[in-house]
Amino acid sequence: MIPVLSATQTRQADTYTIENEPIPSIDLMERASHAFVNKFTELAGRGHRLYVFCGTGNNGGDGLAVSRLLIKQGYDVRVFIVGTPEKGSPDFKVNLERLEALTSVNQVPSANHFPRLDKHDIVIDALFGSGLSRPLEGLFADLVNHINESKSNIYSIDIASGLFADQPPQGKAIIEPLHTISFQCPKAAFFHPSSKTYTGQWHVVDIGLDKGFVQSLEVNQYYSEVEDFYTVVPRRSKFDHKGDAGRVKIVSGSKGKMGAAVLCARAALRTGAGLVFVQTPACGRDVLQASVPEAMVLEDKGMEVITAIEVDDYDAIALGPGLDTRQDTRKAVRIFLEKASSPVIIDADGLNILSLDKDLLKRVPPQSILTPHPGEFKRLVGEWSNDFEKIELLRKFAMDHQFNVLLKGVYSVVCSSSGNCHYNCSGNPGMATGGSGDVLTGVIAALLGQLKRPFEALHLGVYLHGLAGDLAAEKIGTTGMIASDIIDNLPSAVKKIQF
């Protein structure tokens, strides 16, 4: 997993590396610039005019070094400095001197000196880095808006100028890059919907910051990588029987919503659950037995909704998909939670029942798994003013109740009961389709039944769900993907990391 550092922690890692590698700061800047150029040339190719816009801080120094390296590789590079070079950082001044030995550098004293740009040009943004302390204004704001309006392909060094690394976007002038090539670790802003316009496609390049020091920092946000799951994914012994692969109970369905129960059960089976039991209203018995013959149906006495839930002896119990929130079901959930002692998985209408009666949260067993989308989460915790506050509410909610919580989104974030957040790296827009969440509940239930460890089941489940969606997208694309396509690719997703 990759730690997501704050701007302050990034500066601390820079300083520690400079003092303890040891390496002069100008050489660390050179190393970072080489890393940027290697990724840039891979992404951009050749045949374009490059316009590099530099501030006078260290991000501008990166831009000058990048310009020099690209010129030496034969690129047509034109460099523009905004600000007073004499007041620049020491490393900026060194790189300016090095660059001026190769080419002339243009000063931008006013908007009248902005170069004409068009959509065929490439802009490299090196105006401001992660140390930005206030929104852009004046000449810098005018230049940023000029660059954005040009529709040029923009590549930002480390972070888009005008965007804060660990605060919500502020001001009206923020670079809108096609790509952001970030140093060492991703920035927290990259994972939030409010920053999507100011991030583009982001990439992380290793610049050799001291890994031991980075790991020693107090970090509570991480970006998950596939390698994190190699030792977690369940593996079967040749002597295992179906009971060893988990006894899973799914409490799901109501009149008109039986599809949720079908999808959830099929997903649990396709993720390796040995035995799947589905408790459902009487109206859903025939639907389930015809659609999922591998599952065992537990017929509720209620005709249209669930009216009683028994704990019994299961390795995992999931409730919520298609459950409905009528009074009989709410009463059944309350009685069930009063008796339950092991962690349970709660999704969809299960979450809605909790939000209708917040006192029920106290009855949910510790280490349980909750999987809300933003709307469901808002009903549980209330409003938030920005994405960063949303993550803090997520951490507080998980720690206060000792839950493992998934907050769904483009970068779904899994938060442990200790308050550590992990952003997921798999998935694609085609998965934004009805029933996808029901599939995810089935995946997590199957993994909890096999692993018996709630956080690992949740963390791995979110990744496998996204990976199955990615495999489906490779075959059929993202338009028209349905939840069943995700289910069909679950065994291949498991196999992919089970080598």
Secondary structure, DSSP 8 states (H G I E B T S, - for coil): -EE---HHHHHHHHHHHHHHTT--HHHHHHHHHHHHHHHHHHHH-SS-EEEEEE-SSHHHHHHHHHHHHHHHTT-EEEEEE-S-GGGS-HHHHHHHHHHHTTS--EE--SGGG-----TTSEEEEES--TT--S---HHHHHHHHHHHHHT-EEEEESS-TT--SSS---SS-----SEEEEESS--GGGGSGGGGGGT-EEEEE-----HHHHHHS---EEE--GGGGTTTS----TT--GGGG-EEEEE---TT-HHHHHHHHHHHHHTT-SEEEEEE-GGGHHHHHHH-TTSEEEE-S-SSS-------S-SEEEE-TT----HHHHHHHHHHHHH--S--EE-THHHHHHHH-GGGGGGS-TT-EE---HHHHHHHH---SSHHHHHHHHHHHHHHHT-EEEE-STT-EEE-TTS-EEE-----GGG-STTHHHHHHHHHHHHHHHH--HHHHHHHHHHHHHHHHHHHHHHH-STT--HHHHHHTHHHHHHHH--
